[in-house]
Amino acid sequence: MNSKSEFVVGIDIGLTSAICLVDKNLNVIFLKSKREYKKSEMIDDILKFGKPLLICCDVPKVPKGVLKIAKSLGVKVFHPKYFVDEEKKRRITSKYNYNNVHERDALFSAIIGMKSIRRRLLLKKDNEEKVKVKEVTNNISANTNEKIGNNTNQPSNKKEISDEKIKLRLIEKIKELKNEIKRLKDELEKLRKERVIVRYEYREVESAKLKIENEALKIVIKILKLNLGEDELPYVFMEEINEEILKIIKQHINNFVVISDDIARFYVLENLGIEYVITSKNIEGSFNLKIVKDDLSKYENVGKINKKYLQQKWKERLLEILKGI
């Protein structure tokens, strides 16, 4: 595998999709997002740089679109074991430039994917360097013996000159080997430090998971305390749609309304089977959701809403859409 192909691809799939290519030094070599970004286009853009080591995403359950791209390229998929909170995504991608949340999520996926195999790549490179050092040492020894053997019948002054040249070459090669040994030791120390960082990040993931579960269960408890009537539904207000939190809520509360202006992540609500979503934005595009337009300032973080009111607002939006047609 040549250095050109030593990169991974992070993918964020949705109405607007993004891909990000990151090399083994964690440098971004390609980043692109596009509305209705076709899978065939993504594959063409990736193959311009060679075959990737991994296809990566940022959620435990790999989206079907990501699996299809990985299968087409003949590579494995990396995904985290647990959901990663937004704060960690922002922190890890803070030193990079990106244009939107889709590019950020693709970038984050690529970074954590490369980190998962980077140590193995560096160890492989070190082993190759050690083999080269051994070959150089053997060649020096062979050449030295050959030179000495060829010069046994030469006059003594020529033999002394030849021996001096061999000594100088040996001194130079020894110096090179010492420098190489120092470089390998430095690289080994770097790998040890990275191992410590990986352990720390693992503990962070565990802590983040507990934090998400705690926040989700607090919302579930609030909903259970609402004393809902037969004609009422609970709602959850989210400035940023958090798939991990919604999944946990869904385990305990089957039917609830989501209130949010985070249109870019409405596809998450579709995947979770949410029926109603309330937003103050004008929606373009098609969603398998009943989208209700309303003033969000009157809603709390958790509360209840009358089903008839919800249905009426939904009908009003349908009429607006039909008038526009």
N, C-alpha and C positions, 0 to 999 in steps of 0.2 A: 504493500500500500504506500503510495508516494505522498509527499507532504501536501500536494495539491488537494488530495481527497480527505485529508484529516480535518474534517469539520462535522458539526452536527446541525440539524435543522429544527428550530422551534416553530410550531404551528398553532395559530389560534383560528378556529373555524366558526363561522357565523354568517350573517347577512353581509357584514364586512369582515373579510378574512385577512390574515397577515402571516408572513413567513420571515424567519430570521436565521441567517447562517452565521455560526460562531466557530472560530478556529480553536486549536488546542491551547493558544495563549489567551483565550477569552476575548479576542478581538472580533468585532462585528465585520463580516466581509460582504454581507448583503442584507438589506431590510426593506420590506415592501408590504403595503397594505392596499386593499382594493375592494370596492363594493362588488359583490357577485364575482369574486375571484375564483375562476374555474379551477378544478383540481388538475386538469391537463396543463393549464398555464403555470400553476405552482410547480409541477414536475419539470416542465421545460426550464423554468427559471433556476431550479435547483441543479439540474444536470449540466448547466453552463459551467458549474464549478467542480463537476465530478460527482462521484457517488458518495453520499454521506455515510458516516459511521452509525448514526442513530437518527430517528425521527422522535421528537420530544413534544409533550404537551404538559399543561400545568394542573391537570385534574386527575384524580385517581381512576375514574372511569373514562377510558379513552374514547373520544367521539368516533363514530363510524367513518367520517370523512378522513380523519387522521390515519385510521387503520388501513383504508383503501390506498392512500398515498404510500404508506410504508410497504404495503404488499406489492404495489407497482414497482417500487424501487428495490425490493428484495432486501430490506433492512429491518432490524428490530425496532420496537417502540419503547422509549423510556417515559415513565410517568411517576409522579410522587405517590407514596403509599397513602398519604393523608392530604386533605385540603390545605392550601397555603393561604394565609390571610393577606389582605391588600397591603397592609403596612410592610410586611416582609418583601412583597413584590416591589414596592416603591423603593425600599432601602437598597435591595440588591441591584436594581437597575438605575440607581440615582446618578451614576457617573456616565451614563450613556445618553445619547440623543435619540428621541423617537417622537412621532407625530400624534399618536393617539393611544388609547388603552389597548387596542388590538395589537399594535406593534410592541407595546410594553409587555403584554402577556406572552407573545411569541418570543421576544428577547429573553424574558425570564425563563421560559421553558428551555431554550437553547443553553443558557448559562448553567442551570442546574443539571441538565443532561450531560454537558461536557465535563462538569466537575465530577460526575459519577464515574467517568472513565479516564479522566486526565492523569491520575496517578499511574494507571496501567500503561498509558502511552509513554509517559516519561520514563518508567522503569524499562520499557522495551527499548527506548532510545539509549539508556545507560548500558544495557546489556550489549547492544550493537557496538557502542563505543569501546567497551571492555574487550570485545572480540578483536576490534581493530588494533587496540594497544598490544594484545597478545601476538597478533600477526606481525606487527612492526618489530617486536622484541625477537621473535623467531627469525625474521629476515636479517636482523642485525647480527645475530649469532651465526647464522649460516654464512653470511657474507664475510664475517670476520675470520671464520675457519678457512673459508676458501682463499681469502687473501693471504693468510699466513702460510697455507699449504702451497700456494703458487709461488711464493717468494723464498722458499727454502734453498733453492739453488742459485739465487741471485747474489750478486756481490753484497757485502755487509752494509755499505753506505746506502744502497737503494732500499734494502730491507728496513733500515732505520727510518728512512723517509716514509716508506709505505706504512710502517707501524705507527708513526706519528700521525699520519692522516686518519688511520683507523681509530686511534685514540680520540682525535678531535671529533670524528663523526659519532663515536660512542658517547662522548661528553654531551654533544648537542642532542642526541636522541634521549639520553637520560634526563636532560633538562626538560625536553618535550613531555616525556612520560610523567615527570614530577608535576608539571603544570596540569596534565590531564588528570592525574590522581587527585589533585587539589580541586579541580572543577567537579569531578565526580563526587567528592566528599561534600562540596557545597550544595550540589544537587540533591544528595541524600538528606542533608539537613533541611533543605527546603521541603522535601517530601514529608519529612517527619512533622514539620510545622503545619503543613496542609492537612495531615492526618488529624492533628489536634483540632484544627478549624472544622473539619468534617464532623468530628464528634460533637463539637459545640453546636453546630448547625442542626444536628440530629436532635439534640436536647431542645433547641429552639422550636423545631417542628412539633415535638411532643407537647411543649408548653402552649404553642399556638393552637393545637388541636383541642386541648383542655379549655382554653379561653373561648374558642368558638362554641364548644358544647355547652359551656356555662351560660354564654349569652343567649343561645338558642333555647335552652331550658327555662331561662327567666321569662322569655317571651311566651313559651307554652303555658307556664304557670299563670301569667297575666290573662291569657285567653281563657283558661279554665275557670278563672274567677269572674268572668264577665256575666255569668247567668244569662246565656243567650236564649231568646225566645225562638219559636218555630219559624218565624218570619225574619230572622236576623242571621247575619253571617259575621264572623270575626274578620278583622283586617290587620295587616302589618305594614307599617310605613318604613320604607327603606330609601335613603338618599342614594346609596350605591347597592345594587342588587348583589347579595352574597349567596351564592349557590350552596355553600356548605351549611350555612345557617338554615336556609329554606328546606334543605333535605332533612335535617333533624326535626324541624317543626312538622314536616309532612309525615314523619313517622308517628306522630301523636295526634295531629289535627288533620283530618282528611281534606276538608274543604274550607279554604280561607281566601280572602282577597288580598292582593298585593298592591300597595300604593307607592308609585315611584315615577320619577322623570328620567331614570337611567335607561333610555330607549335602546342604547347600544347592546344591552344585555337582556332584552326581552326574550331572546331565544332561550335563555336559561329557564324562564317561566314556562315556555312551550314544552321544553324537555321534561319538566317536572309535572306537567299536567295541570297547571294552574288555569282556572276557568276565566276569572275576572281580574283585570288590572285597571287601576285608576291613575290617570296622568293628567297634567295640565298642558302637555305638549300636543302639537298637531302632528299626527302620525302619517308617515308615508311608507308605502310598502305593505306587504301582506303578512299577517301573523295569524296563527291558529289560536287566537285569544279574543275574548270579548273585552275590547278596550273602551273604557268610559272616560270621557273628558270632564274634569271637574276642578274646582278651586281646591288646592291641597292645603291651604293655610288653616282650614277648619278641622283637619284631622290630627289626632294624637299619634304617638308611636304605636300603640296598640289600642284597638277599640272594636266597636261593632257597628254594622250598617244594615239598614232595612233592605230586604231583598227586593221589595216592590220599587223602592227608590232607585236601586241599582239597575233593575230591569228597565225602568223608565228612562234613565240616563243613557242606557245602551241603545234603546229604540231611537232616542233623539239623535244620537251619533249616526245610526244607520240611515236615518232620513237625510242628514247632512251629506253623507257620502253619496246617496242616490241623487240628491239635487245637483251635486258636483258632476255627476255622470251626465 
